[in-house]
Amino acid sequence: MVIFSAILAAVIVGGIVWFWLRGRVQATAPVSRRRDAAPVEADAPVAIAAVAVGDLQRRFLLHALAVADDAPLRVQRAVVDDVDATLTRADLSSRYTPRRPNLLPQLIQSVNDSAASSRSIARIIGSDAVLAATLLRIANSPLYRLQRQDVQSIERAVTLIGNDGIRQIISAALVQPVMQAASGEDAEFGRQLWEYTLVLSLAAADHARSMEQEDGFAAQLAGLLLGLSGAMVMQATTDVLARSPLRTREPGTLLEALERCTVPTAVRIAEHWKLAPPIMQALREVEAQAPTGLARSLQVGRLAASAAMLHAGGQMSEAQALAALSTELPPHVAVWLWKRVNRQAPDDSR
């Protein structure tokens, strides 16, 4: 009888515990389901406002991404956060922070040396066949061409263009291979970004020298780094989207990643390359409301480059481009700068 009572009590207690535990599981189940669903909700694309007509920088980025100005845009916030974290955590020797070109310090030193002859500078450039070919191609582009006939030799290019011009072209030639490494669906964006970067750096250098009385080469190099960092951001975004779980490639996500991460990445590259403090300071201030000096020239360069690329792509008339530049510059300066950056200008002797 005692044994029977003990068994009965155990059954009763066990039943009570079972019902109590079952009730707790049912009570907490919705919370668990909600927790499981949270990452999916956080990854869901969120609609953002259309790009304004006057926002030339964003319009250019959409054009380079082959997206219409009025296309609906959605952003995957979690993807952008992952891109930001990837670029921030990346080791300085990783693919997202390219090493400083080996010849850059030597070439800058030679070009800055008033005693250095065009032949000695040409000899340094000629030691790298790829660099020499790239430099000649840039020297003969509409942005830098000074005569109707192509320049055939490095020494002739140095003589014609002068130290300031050749220094700009050298820097661009050293950066180009990294920027044009994109393939697949990013190849066209890489091509557009490279052309934009050339115009940006040229316009920033001209504005710095003529309007801000600053070092034009510093402005040009900072402009090149902005373009280079844009290429790094696009590479990081592509890598993040390729990770498991695979996520849809949303133009709005690419746009937000470029806008959020390009400038900080440019600053990190400048620090890694141990560039001059004024260059790093200009990059940090390029998105300020009322910058001065080199940062101001970078802002003008971005505006001029965006207008030039949109005009070249049939997205903006020349009158609209000039009007956009005139909102930031005196009219005569806007006309002068537009002649410098307009790739469709009929006069090749600019």
N, C-alpha and C positions, 0 to 999 in steps of 0.2 A: 504493500500500500504506500509506504514511504517512497519507494522507487517510482511507482506510478505517478505520485504527486509531483515528484521532482521532474519527471519527464514532461508532465503536463505544463508545469510552470515554465520549463525551458522552451516548450513550443510556443506558449503564449508570449513570453518575452521576445523570442525570435521573430514572431509575427509582428509584434509592435515595432521592433527595430527595422524590419524589412519595409513596413509601410512608411516609417519615418524617413528612411533613406530614399525610398522611391519618390516621396513627396519632395525632398530636397533636390533630387535630380531633375524632376519635372519643373520645379520652380526656377532652377538655374539654367535649364536648357535653352530658353530663348536668349539669355545673355550670351551663352556660348556661341549660338548661331550668329548673333549679332557681331561678336568678336571675330568669327571666321569671315564674315562678310565685309568687315571694315576695310581690309586692304583692297578688295574689289571696288568698293565705293570710292576709295581714295584715288584709285588708278583710273577711274572713269573720266573721260575727257569733259572739260568744262568749257562752255561757250564763252568767248570773249568778244569785245566790241570790234567792229570793222575798223580797218586802218583809215585814218583821216587823209584827205586829199593832200593837205599841206605837210604831212609827215613823210618827207622824201626818203629818209633813212629806212623806215619800215617798208615803204613802197619798193625801194630797191631790193631789199632782202626778199620780199615776196616775189618780185620779178625774177630774181636769181634762182629762187626755189620753184619757178614755173607755176606760180599761183596767182590768180587774178586778184586785183585790189579789193573787189567786192565779194570775194569768196568767203563763206562762213568759216570762222576759225575756232578751233577747240584746242584746249591745252590739257595735257596730262601732267598735273603738278608733280606727281611722284616721279615721273621720268626726269623732269627738269631738276628736281632735288637730287636725283641719283647722278645726273651729269655734273652738277655743281660739286657734289661730294667726290666724284671720281677725279675731277680736275684739281680739287683742293688737296686730296690725299696723294695724288700721283707723285712718285719719286722724281727728282729733278732730272734723272737720266731716262725717264720713261718716254713713251711715244708722244705724250701730250706736252712735253717741254723740250723742244728740239735743241740740240747742242748748238753753240755759237759756231758759225762757219769758220773753219781754220784760218782762212786767208784774210778774214775781216780786219783784225788788228794791224797786220802787215800792210794791207792796202791803204787803210786809213792813214797810217803813219807816213806812207810814201806820198799820198796825195796831199797831205798837210805840209810836207816838206817843200819849201819854195825852191830848194836847190835840186829837187828830183826832176829829171827830164822825162818827157813823154815816152822816150824809149825805155827807160828803167821801169816806169809804171807798166808799160805794155809788156815788158818781159815777165813781170810778176803775174799779170793776168794770163799771159800765154802759157804759163806753166800748168794751167788747168784747162784742158781742151773744152770741157763742158761749159765752164765759166766763160771762156772766150767766145764760144758760139752764142751763148745766151746774151752776153753783153752786146755783141754786134746786132743781134735780133732786136734788143730793146733800143739800141742807139738808132736803128733804122725805122722804129715805130713812129706813128704820127705825133706822139707826145714829145719825142726828143729829136726828130729829124730836123736838120738845119740846112739841107740842100736836097734837090730833087733826086740826085743820084745816090744810090746806096753807098755807105761807107764799107770798104772791103777789108780794112786792116785795123787792128787794135790801136796801133800807133797813130794812124790817121784819125781815129775816133777821139783819142785823147787830145790831139792837137786841135781838132775842130770844136769839140764840146767844152774843153777847158776843165780845170780842176773841179770846180763846183759841180758841173754837169756830170763828169765822169765819176765823181764820188757818189752821186745819187744813183747812177746806173749800176755801179759796182754793187752797192748794197742791195738794190732790187734783184740783180742777177744772182746774188748769193742766197736770197730768200726764196726765189721762184721755185726751185726744185721741191722744196718742202710743201709749198702751197698747191702745187699742181700734181700731187701724188694721189689725189682722189680718183676713184674709179667707179664704174657702175652708175647708179642713179645720182651719185654725188659729183660726177665728172663735170657736168655742165655748171653746177653751182661753183665748183672749184675754178673753172675758167672765168666765170663772171666775177668771182671774188678777186681773182688775180688782177683783172683789168681795172676793177674798181680801186684796188689797193694802189696800183701804179698812179692813177689819177689823184687819189687822196694824198699820197705822199708828195707828188709834184705840187699840187695846189697848196698844201700845208707849208712846204718849203718856200714857195714864192711869197705867200702871205707873211710868213715869219720874217723873211729878209726885208720885204718892202714896206710892210705895215706895222710890224711889231718890233723891228730892229733887233730881232733875235737870230740865233744860229739856224740858218735854213737847213743845214744837214741834220741837226738834232730833230727838227720838226719832221723831216723826211724819214728818218730812221724810226721815230715814234709812229708815224703813219704806217710804215711797213709792218711794225709789230702788231698794230691793230688788225691788219689784214691777216697776218700769220696766225694770230690767236683765234680769229674767226674760223680759220681752217682747222685748228686744233679742237675747237668747240664742236664743230660739225663731226669730226672724227669720233670724239667722245660720245656724242649723242647717238651716232650710228652703232657704236659698240654697246651702249646701254640698251638700245632697242633690240639688239641681237641676242641679249641674254635671256635665259629662261626665267619667267614665262615670256614668250614673244608678245610684243605689243604693237598695235597699229602705228604706222608712221603718220603722225598728224602734222600738217604744216604749221599749225599754231604752236605746237610743242617745239618744233625746230626754231621758230621765230623767237619764242620766249627764252629758249636756251641761249641763242646767239646774243640776245639783248642783255640777259642777266650775267652771262659768264665771259663775254669777250674781253671787256676792259680788265677785270681782275686777272684773267689769264695773261693778258699783255703785260701787266705789272710784274707778274711772277717771272715771265720770260726775261724781261728787262733786268730784274734782280739777278737771275741766274747768269745772264750774259755780262753782269757787272758793268752795265751802261752808266753813263753820267747821271748824277742826281737830277739835273733839270729835266731829263727825258722821263725818268720815273715819276717826277712830280707832275709833269704835263699829262701823263697817262692817268694818274689818279684824279686829276681835275677836269678831264675832258668832258664829263657829263655834268659839270657844275652849271648853275644858272647863269652866272656872269663871269666866266673865266678870263684871264688875261695872259699875255705872253704866248708861250708855246701851246698851252692848252686852247687858247682862243684860235690859234692857227689850225690846230687839229679839228676843232669844230667846223671852221670854215672849209677845211679840206674835205670833211665828211659830207657837208652840204653840196659842195661843188661836184664831188665824185658821184653822189647819188643823182644829181640833176643830169650830169653827163651820161651816166649809164642808162637812165630812164629815157633820155632823148635818143640815144643810140638804139635803144630797143623799141622805139616808136610809141613810148608811153607818155611822152611829154614834148610839147613844141618848144622851139627855141625861145619864143616870147615868154612862155611859162617858166622856162629854166632861168632866164634873165630876171624875171619878176621875183622868183624864189631867192636868187642870190642878192637881189636888191633889198630884200627885207633884212639882211644882215650886214650889207656893205653899202658904201656910197655908190651911186649909180655908175660913175666912171670906173671905179675899182671892180664892180661887178662885171662890166663889159670887158675890161682887161683880163680878168681871171677867166671869164668864159671863153675868150679866144685861146687861152692857154690850154684849157682842158677839153674843149669841144673836139672830139675825135672825128666829127664829120665836116670840120672846116675845110673848105676847098684849097686853102693856101698851105702847102706842105713846107713852106720855108719859114714857118713860125719859129 
